């Protein structure tokens, strides 16, 4: 049996410009890095006062974007676990 050759038949649907579609249910919130932890993890204080554990997104890691304490960042939170997140943007 032959495997499907185009991406739309395998469930990896892309938009016309090549970007993957936005994820549903993801919460993006601004925060400030409080401390750097081992294994590229960071403690981030969100704008609403909560502190979460966050890691760097793959694209930021790929482009060697450094995160330091006191940096303002955008964190994506999953609706399933609001105590962990992914850093997706660092303000300049």
N, C-alpha and C positions, 0 to 999 in steps of 0.2 A: 504494500500500500504506500502511495506517495504522500509525502508531507506537504502541507500547504506552503506555497511560495510567497504569497503576498501577506502583508502584515494584518490586513483587515480580517482575514479568516481565522487568525490565531488569537483574536481578542485584544491586540495591541493597537487599537485605533488611534491615529494621529490626526492633528488638525492639518490644514493645507499648508501652513508655514513650517511644518516639521516639529512643532512643540507638542508635548503631550497635553491632553485636556486637563483642566483644573480638577483637583481632588475635591470631592464633596465632603462637607462636614469639618474641614480643617479650619482651625481658628488661628488667625494671624494677629499678634499683639506686640507692641513695642516694649522694650525693656532695656536694662542696663546690666552689663556684666559685673558681678560682684567679685568673683574669684575664679581663677583657672585651676582645674583639677587634673589629675593624671588621665591619660588615654583620651586626650582631646575633648574632655568634658568641661562644662562651665556651669557655675551657679549664676543664674540670671534673676534679677529682681524685676518683675513686670511693672507696668505703669499702675496697675491696681494694687500693688504692694505685696503680692504673692511672690514667693521664690520657687523657681523650678530648676531642674537639672536638664541641661541642654547639650547637644552635640552639634558639630559643624556639618552642614549639608555637603554632599559629595561634590557638587560643582564648586563650592568655596574651597574645599580641600584640593581639588584638581587645579585651581588657579592660584594656589598658595596665598590665600587671603588670611592674614594673621588677625587673631582676635586677642585683645588685651583687656585687662580689668579697666573699668570706667568707660568702655566703648558702648555706644548706643546701638542696639541691634533689633531686628525683627525676628520673632520666634514663632514657629508654627507649632500649635498644640493639637494633638489628636483628641477627639471627643471621648475616647475610651480611657485615656490616662492623662489627666490634666497636670500631673506633677512632673512630666517629662516633655521635652520639646526638641525641635531642630532649629538651629540658627540658619536663616536663609538670606540675611542681608545685614551688612555692617554699614552704618552711616559714616560718611567721610568727615 
